[in-house]
Structure formats: C-alpha cells, structure tokens
C-alpha cells in the first residue's frame, strides 16, 4: 500500500563512519543535508529522520516505524561492490550483503530512491532495482569525501526546491562540474576515466518529487505564521476558496499597511504546496511590463535572459508571459502592489488565464476584471493580540483600547506603535503616546496641509498617526541617515552584504569619526576639522585622499560592516524596518512615505548611495552584465528619479550609465533618450558634446539615421576645428560617425573615417582599452561589408583572443565575437574553423537565452550552410 495523501513522505539520512577509515566530511554532510530540509520540513512537506551512526538494526526499525512512508533512503559511508558497511555494535559483526538489503527493500512499498553516496556502489544498484526500488543513485568509482558531501548538497537542494529525481540529478551534475570539477578529480583514489562518478539506475528514473512541493520561480517572502499572521484567518479561507473557484484571479484590495501582502504571503506559505510553480512579483517600477520583463530571478529560472539585439521591453514581456503559460501543472502568479495599468487591455489580456494558472493581485486600488476580497482593519480582539505580540510591558486595558480605536485598528500602525513603546519605555509611556496621537496635528502646518490635499480621509489618518509616532521615536543620526536610504530605494528585500557594497564609504567614514571621538582634545579637533571639510568636499573624496595616504588601512572594514548591522537591527527592533529572517531587510511603502514627509532628503544624504550604484553600473567588462548590473536597475532608477533635477558629477554619470545600459542592452530607447536629454538640460557646457553624442547613438539605434548623422556630424566638425585631426577627442567621435555611415550603408565613407580614427585612439589609449576594442569590432564589420574578409578576420581574431582570456565563459559579447569570426572564416573558405566558431557561439547563446531563441535558430541555420559547404568540398576531393 502506498502512503495516504495525509501522510508525510519520510527521508531517511543514514550515516556510518569507520574509526579505521574515517570520513572527515561525513558529519558535515549530515549537518548540511539536515539544514537543507529544515524549511521544507517546517512547511510539512516531508519528515526527515537522521541516523547519525546507523546500524542495520536502526535502519530496519525506522522502516518498520514508518511503514510504507519512506520515500528516500540516503546512505553516507563505506561500501564496495557487494556490501554496505553500517555501524557494527560487535567487532565480529560482518558488513551487510547488498542481496539481503535488496530483499528487505522489496517489502517497502513507496520507496522511490536509494542514494548510496559511497564508493563503487553502482554494482549494487541492479539488486535494489530488481527488489522494487524505482531509482538508485550510486557511484561507479571511488569518490573523495569532500566531493561526496558537495554532490549530496547540490542534489538534495534541488529536491527540496521541487525538482524531480531526474531534474535534481542533472542540476547537481552540471553544478558540481561547474564548481568542483578539478577538486573532485583530485580527490579520487582510483579514477576510472569516467567523466562523472555518480550515475542514476535505471537511465529513465521514476519522475518522483516531494509531493505538493511548488517550484519557486522567484524568491517568495515568508512569515512566522504563529507570530506575524494574526486576525486574518477568515480572509485566508476566503482567499483559498476564491482562488479555487476563480476563473481569472483574485484581487486583495485595501489601504496601505492593512495587511494585503502579509495575507498573500500567508496563503503561499500555507497552501502553496498545492501548486507546481509559484512566481512572486513585487511591482516597484511604474510599469508592470518592465517589472516583469526585467525580473532577473524569473529570467534565470525560465532560462530566458534578455536578448542583446532583437528584443524591446514589450517583446520581452510577451515572451516571459508566453514561457509562463507553457509550464505544466497547477501554478500561481502573485503580483504585489499592482497599479491601475493592469486594467489596460495590453496588460490584462496577457496575464496567464489558462486553466492551470491562478493569479493573485494585491493593490490599494479597486481594479476591474478580478474578483475582489477587501481587507478592512482588524477587529478589536485581534488588534489587542497583535499589540501584545510586539509590546511586552505592562499596560492599562482602557488606555490601550482608546489608542487602538484612535488608530482604527490599522495593522501596520498597531505593530509599529507596539514596537516603539516596547523599545522606548524609558521615555515614552502608553498614556503619553495616546495623548500625542489624539492631538491629530503635526508640528509642521504645511505638512499637515500637504497630507490633507494629497490623500483621502482614511490615508490621512494613518499617515498622521505614523508621523506622530516618528516624531516621538528617538532615532540617532545614523538611524535617520539609514532610513533616508531605505526611503528612496525600492521597498523590496535587500541583504546586508548588498547594502554594505553600496554604503561602505559612508560606513568607513562613520567608523573613523567614532574612533577619533574616543580620543581627547586631539580627536575632537580632528572631528571639528573633518566636519568643516565635509561642508564643501564630499566624503568620498576625503576617503580617497586618506586611502592614498595609507591612513585608512589602519581601520578594518569589518568594523564598519558591524556598525551597519547594529543600525539595521535597531531600526528593525523599533519597527521601522522588517528583518526578513537573516536574508536582509525591507521597508513598508507607507513607512517610506512617512520618512519622506518627515525628513528632508537631499543629495548629500544620498551621495554615498549614488557613488556605490555608479560603481556597480560601471561594472567589470569581463562579467555578464545581465547578471551583475540588471538586478540593480530599479535601485538606480529610484535614486535618479528622486534626484531628477540635481546636477552633481556622480548623478550625471549615473544617468549616463543607466541610459547606456538601456539602449545598449535593453533596447529601451525612449527611457535612454529621456535620461540623455535631462543630462543635456542640466549639464555644464563642457560636458555638452559628450551627452549629445550619446543621444545621437540612441537616435541611431532607434532607426532615426538622419537625426543621428546631423547631431554627430556637428560635434565632429566642432571638435575638429577646436582640437585638430590628431586629437583622441576627435578620433572618438570620428569612429562614432563612421558607424552612422555604416548603418546608412555608405561603407566606403565609413571605412575612410574609421581607419584613421582607430589608429589615433590605439596610439593614445592602447589596443586593449574598451573604446578601442569596441571600434575595432565595428571596423571588422565594415570590412566584411566591403568584402575585405581577411582584414576583418585579423581584427576579430585579436578581439576574440582577448575575450577568451578575460571574459566570463557565458558572456553574451563572447558569443557575438565567435559568431562574427565564424562569418569571416566562412567567407574565406575556412569552413572547419567557421563551424567550430559558430558551434561555440551557439553554446553560449543557449546558456544565456535558451535553445529556442531566434539567435540560436539563425546560428544553427548558418551552421547547416557551413556543413553543406564542408560536405561539397569532401565530395569534390
């Protein structure tokens, strides 16, 4: 009999070490596998049974106790071709014969997988398989201790995330080879020459996966349901029933901070196991199209990274939605904080509507086309419970009732005020807070009027209550500065490491101040001088100067990052930030509004953040920009949108780099044009030509050749008159102008401009500079256009040699280089080399964009043409 649907599948993790042949990594393997399944077990998707020093008696007892429930039996330890070495109680006890264990397994209905993570165990696999075990994962070689531990981790991580046995094995194999290939070969005692020691038996295993385990296509938020989900049990059941019966989807509607996101999270956490795939999208940008199209996690899991040349955002959006529609099973798409645009035909008709998809939306707006569940404030009893969850001090019930009535039992307000009182009991009491809230006035009259005109009645009340709380919460200057960063950034989760990479300059500066403040008069004088210097010189320049002097090296960045953790933890304790269970911190959108209203945020506050984002946008040219830069685009947009009228050096660079990324990688020419035009409007005269040249490139890429030609020609003529033809400034714009003529099919004019321009730049900047390599690639294409394939190939081989040495193996530009080189080889009749180059390009494009992408199809068609040419040559010989 098979396990009933209400029984949890059991995974037995059995380990048996040997004192004489000790496996040093076995204990670590046990701990790490246990940790992998911790969350899955918590969500009641399976039960883990660990046998740390497994005897054969332990194994038999476990199978008997959980009769017909054991789905996976994992063994880590020693084996050979015929025996398995469990822990023995008596020295004379012999190892267990595989034949006998196979007979025992034959009695275990429901056993899906036996994983023998031990040496030379594949020869036992047939015995277990004939005994009824559907799949055996074993080894055909001796394996190293370190290798065994890491392969097991990769395999079970995939199982825990919802993959079936075949998918998990393939993912673990590729991941292991990518990360540990050299390591595991170095640890094999008697390598047989096989490429990979772990094998599945049979070749077509059972397609078993953890029952009712959804594959998360994106990161999904989590809750401590017992503590953080209070008072919405009826709405949760209504949501469950509604999604079961809805033909289109369900909208959770209500005021900001009332608990829409929390209810959606609770639903996914409690009932998400009933879906095969779950995608959670938080709309942080103005347009849902760009939010979905540029979601890096979704792109990675669907295996459709952004195409460099052919796609614009609308095409990308449609391709992402199409790929979602193709997923099997019952699936759920959650879109948090949707805007009114979802009512538009363009968006509405593209959301998944097939029978295997459910859509759950949250919004403050009432949207048509979806069944709606409206969330109101908590009832009094649940309001009391929520308050007591976060406030541990004594209180008067009458006073608390008055406070909760005053704030309308609003969920976010209750939590924040309870946290505030709990942290501030030394200077703020419940009666004091009630008195402040009852005043219903803010100290600033203008701010009160602004809220009155900008928000409806319910929102006004909530915002005023929260701002009154902000006024009485004693935040220090570091906490206030940190809140200003969160008030501008997207309200999604951001890890401490990510924040540290953005804010390290300010944190180091703060660390220096703290160190000198502990000294006596000399330290105080230094601080006074430092503060005076900061009034007209940026912290970043001061730090650069101190690093150059070698002074900053005395201070440890670890201390600065420790300070960051202290600030974040304090803000989370007080309720202003949410601590997302060690994955990072986030801020609620309403609290963002409160902070923006209460604090005057200026460029100086965001200077370090801007510089950190600028460094990310500059990036490392050898890394894949779609992985290293794309996830940060919403953060950059948030900063430059807030500071859209500022004209600082770093902001101009930030706008420029974002615009270049938009038109060069994302083909979003409209947004690139907006950013370049804003730079032109705000910039000083000396930067004017550079921004005009960038704008000219956007016109060219968007197809307006005449406008691009006119703009870039005017800059070229102006620079030539001012600097002469040997100037690098002239040569740079000359090469840009050459490419305009190439796009307009005037190839002779293009080559006449490009050759001398590239010669000047190479002498000045060196052959490996980014600009020189870019223009060399363009000149090679110009040579191809005029049939000078030998000259094109010389440039392309030089570029490809550099790229192979310096670029990541999956870098999209490496595929372009291989493809262009392949074309030149083909035109010169070097068909074998052409075939090799095109095959390399196809492999990289598949890694980035998947096997069905148009670029892959075009390259494969070209590859078939090369194969025909090779065949014709072979026949003629």
PAMIVO-687819 format. One record per residue (C-alpha): x, y, z; residue in three letters. Coordinates in steps of 0.001 Angstrom, whole numbers, plus 500000, padded with zeros to 6 digits. Example, Ala and Ser with C-alpha at 12.3 -4.5 7.8 and 13.67 -1.06 7.14 Angstrom:
BEGIN
512300495500507800Ala513670498940507140Ser
This chain:
BEGIN
500000500000500000Unk501206503493499158Unk501252506327501696Unk497977508154502115Unk497902511799500951Unk497776512923504583Unk500998511089505475Unk504274512918505025Unk506961511221502935Unk509923510176505096Unk513501510838504048Unk515998508707505992Unk519508510139506172Unk521724507317507417Unk525452507731508080Unk528031505183509189Unk531640506172509783Unk534596503861510346Unk537207504542513022Unk539939502944510919Unk538955504609507634Unk537382507768508967Unk535425510052506586Unk536144513528507914Unk533352515225505949Unk530603512792506959Unk529494514815509986Unk529385517957507846Unk527345516125505207Unk524860515135507907Unk524530518712509243Unk524253520321505828Unk521649517899504471Unk519627518365507646Unk519775522146507153Unk518678521875503510Unk515440520177504535Unk514795522382507572Unk512392524787505862Unk510729522072503766Unk510068520024506898Unk508787523130508695Unk506260523587505878Unk505165519972506444Unk506152518737503010Unk508217515839504363Unk509731514424507551Unk513475513933507979Unk514855511065510060Unk518606511234510724Unk520532508124511784Unk523955509598512663Unk525693506300513463Unk523419503904511627Unk523406500237512430Unk521381497801510351Unk519041497489513368Unk518447501285513242Unk517537501105509570Unk515123498202509995Unk513443499887512969Unk512999503152511008Unk511336501384508073Unk509061499470510431Unk508081502592512384Unk507184504491509199Unk505817501564507226Unk505206502414503542Unk506037506076504141Unk509771506045503470Unk510322507621500053Unk514090508223500132Unk516861506274501813Unk520230508060501797Unk523387506301502925Unk526709508062503517Unk529646505866504405Unk531693502979503010Unk530550500339500520Unk532112498083497959Unk530647496166495006Unk528673493709497198Unk528461495043500742Unk527334498077502716Unk529247498910505893Unk526730500001508532Unk527979500756512043Unk528532497493513958Unk527942497013517674Unk530098493918517960Unk533568493653516390Unk532805490271514875Unk529697491567513071Unk530112491387509290Unk529031494022506680Unk525508493745505259Unk525219491987501924Unk523549494021499169Unk521441490972498228Unk519930490834501722Unk519257494569501836Unk517606494376498400Unk515240491687499694Unk514314493941502602Unk513740496945500310Unk511457494772498156Unk508961494785501044Unk508904498596501279Unk506044499915499182Unk506558503584498292Unk510381503597498367Unk511286505861495429Unk515016506435495750Unk518031504801497348Unk521062507107497245Unk524309505306498098Unk526790508162498458Unk529748505833498774Unk532465504228496684Unk531809501652493934Unk528126501271494784Unk526684501171491253Unk527131497403491070Unk524619497119493927Unk522043499234492070Unk520613496429489930Unk519937494343493018Unk517934497122494691Unk516142497930491453Unk515072494325490977Unk513807494421494556Unk511328497172493624Unk513250500376494316Unk512247502687491487Unk515530504605491276Unk519033504139492662Unk521675506853492685Unk525103505303493116Unk528749505559492026Unk530789503588489529Unk534112504673491042Unk535843505563494256Unk534909509077495356Unk536510511593497647Unk534969512533500977Unk534767516244500125Unk533263515500496707Unk530596513189498154Unk529445515839500617Unk529131518572497991Unk527347516454495396Unk524795515371498019Unk524208519007498974Unk523563520003495356Unk521248517047494709Unk519090517496497806Unk518944521288497420Unk517257520662494071Unk514918518044495587Unk513954520452498381Unk513145523188495843Unk510680520933493998Unk512739519195491285Unk512048515552490494Unk514829512955490720Unk515941513314487098Unk515935517132487241Unk517762517147490563Unk520449514774489280Unk521029516806486103Unk521184520075488041Unk523593518599490605Unk525795517105487890Unk526143520376485957Unk526540522476489100Unk529147520117490514Unk531184520094487318Unk530996523881487173Unk532103524410490783Unk534110521376491867Unk535323519602488732Unk539026519936489452Unk538502519321493170Unk536697516006492912Unk539134514607490336Unk541983515487492650Unk540313513506495440Unk539514510337493536Unk541694507482494715Unk541433505251491647Unk539839507277488835Unk538469505058486114Unk538447507731483424Unk534667508181483536Unk533585511815483228Unk531294511682486222Unk531233509046489008Unk527574509353490116Unk525001507531487988Unk521240507014488038Unk519921503474487678Unk517937502889485572Unk518635505579482928Unk514975506621482977Unk514211507006486695Unk510830507495488316Unk509666511109487986Unk509143511418491741Unk509376514688493614Unk508347515814497065Unk504553515693496890Unk502794519022496855Unk506070520927496584Unk505948524025494420Unk508947525128492449Unk509570528780493310Unk510333530679490107Unk511288533734492172Unk512079534436495792Unk508875534206497846Unk508560536126501147Unk508000534184504347Unk506274534788507677Unk506385533405511174Unk502718532466510903Unk502157531985514635Unk503591535415515480Unk503096537639512439Unk499799536440510989Unk497021537498513326Unk493373538203512738Unk493067537240509075Unk492098533583509333Unk488635534148507813Unk490096536169504936Unk492685533429504383Unk489955530824503995Unk488012533163501689Unk491137533642499596Unk491711529893499395Unk488132529257498310Unk488167532219495933Unk491298531065494120Unk489925527541493841Unk486827528851492061Unk488125531972490299Unk488245531897486501Unk490632534828486202Unk492161535712489522Unk491655537316492915Unk492414540881493960Unk493260541672497597Unk492220545281497991Unk492628547689500897Unk494552550568502395Unk498322550507502518Unk499552548742505647Unk496285546898506248Unk497932543502505597Unk497412542615501911Unk500977541458501295Unk501014539593504589Unk497788537744503705Unk499151536808500274Unk502360535590501915Unk500438533514504445Unk498385531932501641Unk501505530940499708Unk503176529631502836Unk500194527598503998Unk498674526439500705Unk501470526975498189Unk502429523307498390Unk499367522612496237Unk500949524315493217Unk503663523098490892Unk505140526547490213Unk504887529856492088Unk506136533249490878Unk506026536288493179Unk506461539693491522Unk506619542919493533Unk505816545898491341Unk508406548507492252Unk508574550299488900Unk505884552457487355Unk505230549976484552Unk504303546347485162Unk505730545499481738Unk509249546478482779Unk508831544929486260Unk508055541531484728Unk510330541792481715Unk513409542756483750Unk512949540411486713Unk516327538666486878Unk515202535752489085Unk512318534958486738Unk514631535207483737Unk517088532770485276Unk514542530138486288Unk512703530346482949Unk516076530283481141Unk515328533384479066Unk517894536105479853Unk517476539293477874Unk518476539166474206Unk521045541794473338Unk519917542836469894Unk516430541764468884Unk514131542421471831Unk512460545502473205Unk510632545534476534Unk507195544773475089Unk508510541756473157Unk510349540636476237Unk507211540970478384Unk505230538869475923Unk507955536194475799Unk508112535928479604Unk504318535552479817Unk504339533009476980Unk507004530950478763Unk504945531041481970Unk501919529774480051Unk503913526737478879Unk504673525494482404Unk502908522279483355Unk500767521618486402Unk498774523967488605Unk500597527278489009Unk500266530573490884Unk501368534078489905Unk501332536689492689Unk501756540357491722Unk502135542554494775Unk501232546261494724Unk499822546398491170Unk498878549751489701Unk495908550875487648Unk497619549911484366Unk496649546269484975Unk493188547347483777Unk494633548148480349Unk493950545669477565Unk497669545340476844Unk498361544019480347Unk495070542331481248Unk494926540057478204Unk498500538860478623Unk498276537743482249Unk498072533938482500Unk494448532923482019Unk494707529230481192Unk493127526592483416Unk496469525700485034Unk497196529250486275Unk495794531281489169Unk496600534971489546Unk496645536735492928Unk496969540519492951Unk497332542995495811Unk496580546681495356Unk495340549771497137Unk493218550399494024Unk489936548801493033Unk490616547074489707Unk488088545643487255Unk488206542156485782Unk489093540372489028Unk487062539028491904Unk487906541162494917Unk488466540499498616Unk488530543765500527Unk490638543943503681Unk489465546240506427Unk491025546983509787Unk491407544266512433Unk488662543515514899Unk489317544709518499Unk490274541298519883Unk492823540644517118Unk494095544206517482Unk494818543544521177Unk496541540256520305Unk498738541884517677Unk499730544682520052Unk500671542212522777Unk502774540264520284Unk505173543188519990Unk504734545003523324Unk505903543103526400Unk505438545748529092Unk502573546496531480Unk499570548427530184Unk496139549646531138Unk493451547955529033Unk491266551052528865Unk494151553208527617Unk495176550590525073Unk491601550303523831Unk491450554067523321Unk494772554003521423Unk493671551182519145Unk490346552892518467Unk492196556116517687Unk494346554434515033Unk491380552495513658Unk492853549052514430Unk495154549552511450Unk497562546594511239Unk500816548366510404Unk500127551193512877Unk499483548723515711Unk502699546835515041Unk504833549967514712Unk503450551682517818Unk503786548491519871Unk507407548081518825Unk508046551761519511Unk506633551568523024Unk508487548351523744Unk511798549915522762Unk511131553369524228Unk509600552571527611Unk512253554664529387Unk510940557916527929Unk507560557109526337Unk504525555581528025Unk501244554341526606Unk499272557315528040Unk501852559759526594Unk501571558162523173Unk497767558203523301Unk497817561912524140Unk500124562642521208Unk498029560588518779Unk494781562215519939Unk496089565661519029Unk495711564728515340Unk498108567515514426Unk501655567663513253Unk504134570295514292Unk504531571496510728Unk501323573107509437Unk502459572896505808Unk502997569154506148Unk499529568727507604Unk498041570613504657Unk500064568593502152Unk498738565318503547Unk495213566717503585Unk495337567606499886Unk497282564582498622Unk495468561713500398Unk491932560510501068Unk490362560534504527Unk491476557056505615Unk495035557521504347Unk495320560935506036Unk494544559457509421Unk497049556609509052Unk499865558839507810Unk499347561423510540Unk499361558715513248Unk502578557217511907Unk504243560600511558Unk503334561467515115Unk504991558207516143Unk508049559154514126Unk508287562483515959Unk508462560809519364Unk510750557912518425Unk514257558791519455Unk516333557834516448Unk520019558706516393Unk521640560379513402Unk522940557084511999Unk519475555526512106Unk517956558604510471Unk520587558510507714Unk519884554811507101Unk516123555402506950Unk516737558032504285Unk518430555386502118Unk515517552972502569Unk513019555751501847Unk514471556125498351Unk515380552551497393Unk512717550072496160Unk510843548577499144Unk511986545043498323Unk514300542957500456Unk517974543956500318Unk520694541972502027Unk523202543410504489Unk526007542491502083Unk524321544394499252Unk523796547445501448Unk527399547232502580Unk528640547233498988Unk526646550419498343Unk527326552277501564Unk530810551169502583Unk532344554636502072Unk529914556289504484Unk530288553439506977Unk534073553738506940Unk533792557487507368Unk531488556955510328Unk533925554436511788Unk536742556995511559Unk534604559601513353Unk533729557138516116Unk537375556220516612Unk538541559821516912Unk535636560827519134Unk537077558500521793Unk540323560477521883Unk540730563643523897Unk541343567114522587Unk543309565956519511Unk540463563712518439Unk537887566444518991Unk539926568901516926Unk540219566309514163Unk536434565760514164Unk535763569504514010Unk538167569838511072Unk536629566823509348Unk533100568184509711Unk534211571532508342Unk535850569849505362Unk532674567857504668Unk530706571073504190Unk532405571694500838Unk534179568384499968Unk532403565049499558Unk533072562202501982Unk534120560044499053Unk536925562404498028Unk538097562682501647Unk538216558883501925Unk540084558593498616Unk542675561048499929Unk543012559152503222Unk543427555843501392Unk546142557359499243Unk547984558445502364Unk547736554884503640Unk545917556029506762Unk542636554252506153Unk544297550874506014Unk544651551070509802Unk540912550660510106Unk539064547432509488Unk536143547327507080Unk534704544558509211Unk534110547084511976Unk532266549349509549Unk530026546487508416Unk529419545546512048Unk528182549093512592Unk525808548628509645Unk524332545523511259Unk523807547398514513Unk521943550225512770Unk519723547854510771Unk518913545663513760Unk517999548688515875Unk515633550034513204Unk514025546599512847Unk513548546327516615Unk511842549726516643Unk509584548690513777Unk510810550989511012Unk512383548150509038Unk511425544496508644Unk514068541880509389Unk513445539168506796Unk514824536186508694Unk518538536769508001Unk518037537258504258Unk518020541036504586Unk515826543999505443Unk512929545808503800Unk510690548803504451Unk506948549161504038Unk505785551594501360Unk503742553614503863Unk506741553989506148Unk508684555172503116Unk506079557904502690Unk506281558787506364Unk510062559118506237Unk509920561236503084Unk507345563535504642Unk509151563824507958Unk512743564161506788Unk514233566489504250Unk516246564191501995Unk518871565964499882Unk521655564873497574Unk524241564987500362Unk522280562257502166Unk522373560029499071Unk525866560871497869Unk527424557611499068Unk524493555585497728Unk524825557275494319Unk528556556577494188Unk528016552932495163Unk525440552472492413Unk527739554206489930Unk530478551665490710Unk528013548831490101Unk526869550339486789Unk530480550735485643Unk530867547038486399Unk533541544640485268Unk533501544348481456Unk534575540714481670Unk531437539747483648Unk527994539120482207Unk526175542482482640Unk522769540824482561Unk523682539156485850Unk525802541813487541Unk524051545055486512Unk520447544270485558Unk519256543470489135Unk520371546956490231Unk518489548912487552Unk515406549534489799Unk517701550909492545Unk519406553291490130Unk516043554386488745Unk514776555084492259Unk517720557355493091Unk517825559324489843Unk514027559706489826Unk514084561181493324Unk517031563454492471Unk515941564122488905Unk516761567845488999Unk520150567550490695Unk523237568271488634Unk526115566619490501Unk529006564823488821Unk528048561360490106Unk524371561809489192Unk525266562792485640Unk527404559689485395Unk524673557564486943Unk522108558818484419Unk524590558293481582Unk525489554751482614Unk521841553794483053Unk520950555286479678Unk523821553397478014Unk522590550173479627Unk519034550870478482Unk519885551473474842Unk522849549083474603Unk521437546075476493Unk517696546518476942Unk516754548431473749Unk514630550802475823Unk515397553784473617Unk512667556028474982Unk513999555920478539Unk517595556276477327Unk516588559339475338Unk514854560877478391Unk517973560445480515Unk520398561827477946Unk518115564799477262Unk517884565511481002Unk521685565471481205Unk521843567889478299Unk519377570184480013Unk521206570183483360Unk524822569816482326Unk527602572346482174Unk528751573424478738Unk531992571411478815Unk530058568116479014Unk527515569151476391Unk529103567452473361Unk529573564133475132Unk525906563880476090Unk524844564961472592Unk526976562173471131Unk525286559660473435Unk521904560969472376Unk522952560633468734Unk523703556934469342Unk520208556478470774Unk518708558068467645Unk520816555703465529Unk519794552582467453Unk516131553566467294Unk516320553939463481Unk516412557743463108Unk519596557757460992Unk519271561290459644Unk518899562838463085Unk521850560808464382Unk524003561848461400Unk523202565519461842Unk523933565515465585Unk527188563521465490Unk528484565345462388Unk528048568717464127Unk530061567502467135Unk532766566049464860Unk533177569282462904Unk533220571381466074Unk535877569198467738Unk537982569015464597Unk538101572806464342Unk538992573121468014Unk541461570232468552Unk542744569096465136Unk542566565686463462Unk545163564007465718Unk543202564569468921Unk541718561486470661Unk538539563505471283Unk538167563949467540Unk539122560330466804Unk536490559025469236Unk533633560951467658Unk535043560149464201Unk534636556424464879Unk531082557013466084Unk530369558892462867Unk531838556021460843Unk529301553659462406Unk526457556012461463Unk527555555794457840Unk527793552000458141Unk524189551850459372Unk523242554042456407Unk525062551565454064Unk527702554117452984Unk530503551645453670Unk533283553482451841Unk532674556646453848Unk532567554528456991Unk535955552880456365Unk537538556221455407Unk536575557652458816Unk537076554567460979Unk540637553600459998Unk542457556854460872Unk540251557402463939Unk541063553953465306Unk544775554459464627Unk544828557629466767Unk542869556022469607Unk545063552905469658Unk548231555013469994Unk546698557086472780Unk544694554506474753Unk546296551171473919Unk544913548234471944Unk543032546700474893Unk541047549722476038Unk537279549344475938Unk536735552074473327Unk539430550690471015Unk538029547161471198Unk534507548448470506Unk535601550396467430Unk537776547502466200Unk534740545245466286Unk532764547814464303Unk535596548271461768Unk535724544494461276Unk532031544521460337Unk532683547411457964Unk535443545330456326Unk533016542433455999Unk530534544740454283Unk533122545694451639Unk534245542030451294Unk537678542504452861Unk537299539370454951Unk540986538812455604Unk541318542252457213Unk538097541691459183Unk539393538343460424Unk542671539815461678Unk540767542223463908Unk538215539631465024Unk540834537041465976Unk542689539638468030Unk539476540629469810Unk538426537029470359Unk541784536151471895Unk541306538958474425Unk537705537983475169Unk538521534294475689Unk541214535274478153Unk539274537939480065Unk535515537349479702Unk533241535027481656Unk532533531834479636Unk528831532738479315Unk529339536428478462Unk526929537393475646Unk529595539517473909Unk531784536419473623Unk529043534773471567Unk528942537837469297Unk532717537645468851Unk532605533935467995Unk529748534451465529Unk531408537381463744Unk534685535462463490Unk532802532458462131Unk531306534596459354Unk534770535755458251Unk536137532198458333Unk533248531077456147Unk533697533863453622Unk537392532934453337Unk536564529287452732Unk537923528104456098Unk534815526045456777Unk536093523814459581Unk537158526849461648Unk533883528551460793Unk531929525539462075Unk533900525489465329Unk533325529223465948Unk529606529030465224Unk529217525982467476Unk530927527913470283Unk528589530862469703Unk525520528596469738Unk526584527081473054Unk526963530481474724Unk523681531811473326Unk521830528706474563Unk523341529247478025Unk522048532808478031Unk518812532669476077Unk517706529040475777Unk517631526631472803Unk514528528131471158Unk515749531706470899Unk515742533272467369Unk519505533885467557Unk520090530164468163Unk517874529303465190Unk519738531759462924Unk523119530433464018Unk522001526850463511Unk520797527680460004Unk524214529191459301Unk525853526097460809Unk523857523883458416Unk525076526011455497Unk528683525511456641Unk528107521747456935Unk526835521664453347Unk529950523509452170Unk532152521055454063Unk530272518145452522Unk530627519586448996Unk534384520004449477Unk534688516446450768Unk532791515066447764Unk534838517094445276Unk538058515699446737Unk
